[in-house]
Amino acid sequence: MKFEYFLVLGATLLFPLLISFHPRLRIYQAPLRLVASILGMCVPFWIWDAIVTARGHWSFNPEYVVGWNMFALPIEEILFFIVIGFNAIFTWEALNTLVGKRR
């Protein structure tokens, strides 16, 4: 199924994205920091992923990706690091809020 990777990304993102708008979490309080944090994690992994894919150490099954590429990587792989970065920040903020470590 061509959209399987997209479906997994969407399922992974759905709950954190919906809950991230809760006012106590304040994830979007500093949007530039949020974007910088996610991109700061993504860029090195995109570069590494592109290198190992070009060298043949890693590949993507064409049956599970739609075929749109960016930086020689499937768009799903580009989005993977964005989604995981956002989910990591969401988890950090949610745990800090629940545990009461917020200032």
CORUR-V580519 format. One record per run of one state. SS is the DSSP state (helix for helix, strand for strand, loop for the rest). FROM is the first residue (numbers start at 1). TO is the last residue. Records with the same first field share a line. If there is no record, write none. Layout:
SS = FROM-TO + FROM-TO
This chain:
loop = 1-3 + 20-30 + 55-68 + 71-72 + 100-103
helix = 4-19 + 31-54 + 75-99
strand = 69-70 + 73-74
